[in-house]
C-alpha cells in the first residue's frame, strides 16, 4: 500500500511539473485584460434557499402518465437541518392506496448545504392491471422528526400527487440533435397502448415534417404482456434552408387512435363512426451546423500570439512527461494489474449474484432439461433448477445466497411475500418449489415435473414484464 501511495504521489508531481511550470512569453504588444462583469461569483451558497422548517419533503415523479403493467417511479427528497433526526423507518410503512408499493429504497445521508443534509427515497409503485382509466391520487403522508437542538418534535407532510392512467403513452427518441445539411436524422416513436386501441397508421405516414424531408419510414407492432407496442422510425434529412433565420425543430406530431370496442358496437349502424382521439408528441429542437456563428472575443486580440522556445518546451514539458510515463510503466504496472484483478473479481461476483445472471442460468437449465432422462439424472437436473430458482427469488429482494439456500421452502415463500413481491410470482414460486421438493425427497412424478418447469418459465416471464430485472 505504501508503494502504491509513493508511486501515485511521484506521478502526480511529474505531471504537475509538465503542465504547470512551462511558461510562455508575450510577443511584445498588448497588455493584460480583465473581463470584470463576466467573472462569476465564487460563493454559490447564496443561490440555495434557506429552509424554514426543521425538515422538508419534496416529491417528484418520472412521468405523470402511466399505462397498464408499467411501474411508477416516485422520488422523495428529504432535507433536514443539522441537529434534527428523522425516523426513516416510517418510509417503509406508509400507505399509498390505491397504489401498491413494490419496492422502497432509502438512500444514504448526503451533504446538501453547510447547515442541512438530504436523502433520496425511491418508491416503485404499481396499480392493478384491471384498474379503470382515469386520475388516481398518491395520498400525502406524515414522517416524524425530533429536533435535538430545540428539544422539540413534530411531523413533516408530503404533498399529494395526481397521476393519470391513460390508454396510450408515447415515447420519443432522437439519435442526435446537431446535424449538418444532408445528414440523415433518425427519429423514433414508441407507442404503448391497450390491445383494444387501434393506432391510425395511415395518418403517421403522411405527416408534414417541414423543413425536414422524409427519406424513410418503418413501422413495427408487437404485443408485450397486456399491452401492444407500436414502433415508428423516421429517416429525416434537410437540404435547403429558408431565407429567414429561425429555430429548427421536429414539429409536434399528432398520434390518432380509436377504441376498437366502439367499432364493434357501431359497425352495424350506418353513418355512425367511432370517435377519433388525439395525443401529441413534444416538439424537439434541432441545431443545423450551417447556422452556427463564429464567436470573436475582441479583448484577446490585444494580447498577441504566445511564443515558446524549443528548449523550454523540451526541458519543462516533454521531458517530465516522458519521465512520468517511464516511471508509471516501470513501477506501477504490477500494482495496476493487481488492482484491476481485484476490481474484476468484485464485478464478476456482483454479476453472478444479480437477478439477470440467475435468470440466464435458469433459461439455460430449462433449455438443456431432458424430461426422458433416467430417474437419477432427472432428479439431479431438478436439484440444479431448484437451487438456481431460489437464488433468483432471493436476488430479486436482495437476500444473501447462503440465507436463501439454508431456509425451508415455506420460510422462503413467507420472506418474499413479506418483502411485497407480486402475488402472482409468490403463488407460482410456492407451487413450483413444493413440486421440486416432492421430486427431490420422494418419488419422480414426470407429469408434476413438466408442470413445475412450465411454472418456472411463467415466473421468469412475469418478473421481466414487471421490470424486476
N, C-alpha and C positions, 0 to 999 in steps of 0.2 A: 504493500500500500504506500509506503514511504517513497519507493522507487517511482511509482506512477505519479505521485504528487510532485516529485522533483522534476520528472520529465515534462509534466504539464506546465509548471512554472517557467522552466527553461525555454520551452517552445513559445509561450506567451511573451516572454521578454524579447526573444529574437524577432518575432513578428511585429511587436510594437516598435522595435528599432527600425524595421524595414519600412513601415508605413508612417511613423511619426517623426523621425529625425530628419528625413530628406527635406531640404528647404529649397525654395525657388527664389529667383531674383527678378525684380521688375526690369522691364526693358528700358526704363529711363523717363517715361512720361506718364502723366495721370497721377492721381492720388487716391487715398483711401476714401471709400464712400460708406455712408451709413443709411440704412433703409428706414430708420425711425419708426413710423407708424406701422410698418409691416411686421415688426417684431411682435411675436405672440407673447402674452403674459405667461410667466413661469408658474404662477400659483393657480392651479386648477381647482383647488378645494372650494373656491367661491362659487364655482359652477354647480356644485352639488347642493340641492336644497336641504335645509335643516329639518330634522324630524320634530314634530310637535308632540307626539305620543311616545311612551317608552318603547312600544313595539308597533309595527305596521305590517299588513299583509297586502300584497299586490298579486292579482290574479290575471293570468294570461291563458289564451287557448291558441293552438296552432291554426285551426280553421273553425269558424262558427257554424259551418255546414258539414253534415256527415251523411253517409248512406248506410244501408243495411250491411252488417258484417264488418264494418270498419271501426277500429279502435279510436277513441278520442283521447288525445294527449293534452292534459291540463297541467299548466305550470304555475306554481305558487311560490312567490318570493317573500321570505320572512326577513324583516330588518328590525334589529333591536339595539338599544343603546348599551354601552358598557355598564356593567353592574346589574343588568336585567337578565334573568334566567327564564327560559321558555320551556314548557313541558311538551317536547317534540313527540312523545308517545301518543298524544291525543290526535296527531295527524293520521294514525293508523286506525282510529276508532270512529272517525266521523261518518255521518250518514248522508250520502249524496243521492238519495232516492229522487226520481225513479232510475237513476243511473246505478250500475253495479261497478264496484271498484275491482279491477282485475289485478292491479299491482300498485304499490306505493313505494317510492324511492325518496328517502330523506338524505339530502346532500350534507357534506361536511361544512362546518363553520368556516367562513371566509371573511377577510377584512374588507369592509365597504368604505369606511372613512376613518379618520383618527378617533372618532368617538362613537362608532357604531359598527356592528357586524351584520352579516347576512348569510342566509342559507336558502338553497333552492329545493323545493319539494315537488316531485313529479307524480301525477296520478295518471294511470291508464284506465279509462272508463269504457264501458260498453252498455248498450241498450238491447233488450231482447229483439231478435230478428223480426218478430211479428208485430212490433210497435208501429202504430199508425204514423203517417207523415204529419208533420206539424212542428210547433215550437215546444221545446222542453227546457225547463229551468234547472240549472245547477244551484241548489239552495245554499244560502250563506250558513256558516258555522263559526263557532267560537273556540278560541285557543287561550288557555290560561297562561299568565306570566307572573313573575314575582320581582319586584323592584327592591333589590338589596340595599340600595343607597338611601332611598326614601322610606324604607320599611313599609311598603305597601304592595298590594297585589291587585290584579284585575284581569280583564279578558279583552282580547282583540278579535274583531269580527271581520270576516271576508265579505266581499260584495257578491251578490247573486249574479249569475250569468245566464243569458238565454242562448240556447243552441237550437238549430233547426235541422230536422231530418227531412231530406229532400229526395225526390226520385232520381235526380240527375246531378252528377258532380263532374265538373270539367277541370282538367289539369293541363297547363301549357308548358312547353319546353322548347328552348331555342338553343341551338348549338353554339352560337356566339352573337354578340351584339355590336361588333365593329367589323365592317366589311369594306372591300374595295369594289369599284364598279366592275361588273362582270362576274363576281364571285357568286357561288351558289350557297344560299342560306337554307338550312333545314329547320322547319317549323313543325312541331309535333303536338297534336291534341289527343289527350287520353280522356275518354268519356266513360265514367262508371254510371250504370243505370240499372234500374229494376228490369226484370225479364219481361214484364208486361209493357215496358216503354219502347216505342219504335222511333229511332232516330231517322229523320228525313235526309237520307244520304244525297239525294239529287241536289238539294239546296247547297250542300257543302262543296260540291264540285264546281259550282258556278258563281263563287264568291268574287267580288271585286276587291283586289288587294292592292290597288294603285297606291304609290307609284311602282310597286313590285310586279314583275311578270311571273306568272305561274308556269314553271317548267316541268313539273311532275307532281302527280297525286297518287297516293296509295291509301287503301282503306282495309282494315282487318277487324273482324269481330269474332269474339270467342266468349264462352261462358266461364266464369270463375266463381265457384261457390254458388251463392244465391243471387249473384249479380251477372250482368253482361258487361264486357269491356270492349268498347269500340275505339280503335286507334286510327287516327287520320294523320298522314305525313304529307307535308307540302315541301316542294323544292322551289325556292324563290330566288330571283335574280333582279338586279336593277342595272339598266344600261344608259338611260337618259335622265338628266337632272332638270327640273323646272328652272326657269329663269330666275324666279324669286327665291330668296333664301327662306328656308323653312326647316322645321324639325321633322325628320323622317321617323315613321313608326309603322309597325304592322298594326292595321286598324283592328278595332274590336270586331270579333266575328260572331254572328248570331248562330246559335245551335237550336234548330227547331225540332220539336218532338211532339208525339201524341200518345195517348193512352190506348193500347190495343183492346182493353176491356170495353171502352166506349165504342170501338169499331165493331166488336162482336154484338153489342146491344143494338146499334143503329144501322147495321148493314142491310136490314130488311126494309128500312124506311127511306123512301125516295126523297131527295132534296135535303137530307139531314146528314151532316158530316161531323166527325169528331173534332173537338176544339184543338187547334194547334197552339202549343205553348212555346215560349222562347226563353233561352238563357244566354247571356252574352259573356264572351271572354274579355279579359282586360287588354287594352292596347299596350304594345311593347315597343319602346323607343329603340331605334337602330341608328348607329352613327356610321356615316359613309366617309371614308378616308379623304376623299377629294374635298370635303367641306372643312377640313381642319386648317387652321391658320397658324403660320409660324409666329412664335412668341418672341418678341425682341425686348430686351432689357437695356434701355439706354445707359444706365449707370455703369454697366460692365464695359462700355466702350472706352471709358477714360483710363482703365487700368492697363490696357495693352497686353500683349502676349507674355506668357511666362517662359523664362529661359533657364534651362538646366545644363550644367556641364556634364560631359560623359564620365569624368572621374567621380563626380558627386553621385551620379546615378548608380555606378558600379559599387562604390565603396559603401554608400549609405542605403541602397535599396536592393540591388540584385544579389550582392554578396551575402548579406544577412539572411535573405530569403533562401538562398541555396544552402547555407549552413543549417538553417532551421529544418529544411526538408531532409538533409542528410542525418541530422540528429533524430528526427522522428522515425526515419526508416531504420537506423541502427539500433536505437534504444526502445522505441515504442511499438515495434511490430509485434513482438511476442505478447506484450501486455494487452495490446488491442485485440489480438487473436483470442486470448483468454476471456476478455470482456465480451466479445461477440459470441463466443461459445456459451457463456453463462446466460446472456440475454436470449439466444436462440433456444436454449433449453427451457427457460421460463415461458417463452412464447409457445413452444411445442406443447408444454404441459397444459397451458391455459386453453390452447386449441383443442387438445384431447378431451378437456373437461367441458367444452361448450356444447349446448344443445344441438347445434348444427352437426358437429362431429358425431355425436351419438345417433342422430337421425340418419346420417350417411351410413354408419355401421349397420343400423337396423335394416335399411333398404338393401344393403349387400347381403346380409344374412338371409333375408326373406327371398332374395333372388336366387341364392345358392341352396335354398331349402329343398330337400328331396323327401317328398311325402311317402315314397315307396321304399325307403331305406329300412334296414333291419331295426328291431326294437331298440337295441343299444345305441346304434348310430342316431336314430330318431330322437331318443331321449337326450343324447349329448347336444344335438342341434337345438333342442328346446331349452336346455340349460344356458347355452350361449345367448339365445334370443332373450330369455328371461333376464339375465344379468344386464344386457345392453338396454333393455326397456326400462329397468329400474334406474339405471344411470341417466337415461333420457328424462324420465319424470323428475328425478332429483335435480338435474341441471336446469330444468325449466324454472324451478323455485329456489335455485342457488343453495342446494343442500350438498354437503360433502359426500364424496363417493363411498367412503367407508361407512358412513352413517346409513346411506341408502341400502347398502348390501347387508348390513347387520341386523336391520329391523325386520319384523314379520310383514306379511302382505297386508294384514288388517291395519297394523300401525302405519305403514307407508300410505295406504289409502286415506286414513284419518288425517295424516300430516298434510298431504297435498290438498285435501278438502279444506282444512283449517287455513291454508295459505290462499284460499279463494281462487283455485283453478276452475276453469269452465266445467260445469256439471257434466256435460256430455263426455269430456275426456276422463273425468273421475269415474263415471259409471262404466265406461268401456274398459278402462285400466283395471278396475276391480274384477270384472268378468274374465278378462284375459289372464291376469296373474293367478286367479283361482284355478283356471283351467290348466295353466302351466304347472302349478303346484300338484294337482292331481296326477299329471303325467310323470313328473319328476319323482314323486314319492309313492306312486301307485301304478295301476295298470295303464298301458298305452291304448288310448281311445283315439283312433285316427280321425273320426268324424269331429270330435271335440277339438282336436289339434287344428284341423282345417278351419273351423270356425274361429279359433283363437288367433290364427295367423291373419285372417281377414280383419279381425278386431284391431290388431297392431297397425295394419295399413290405414284403418279408419282413424286411429289415434294420430298418426303422423299427418294425415290429410287435414283433420280438424285443427291441429295445433298450427300448421302452416297457414291455414285460412284465417286464423285469429291473430296472425303475426306474432306468435310466441317465439319464433326463431327465424 
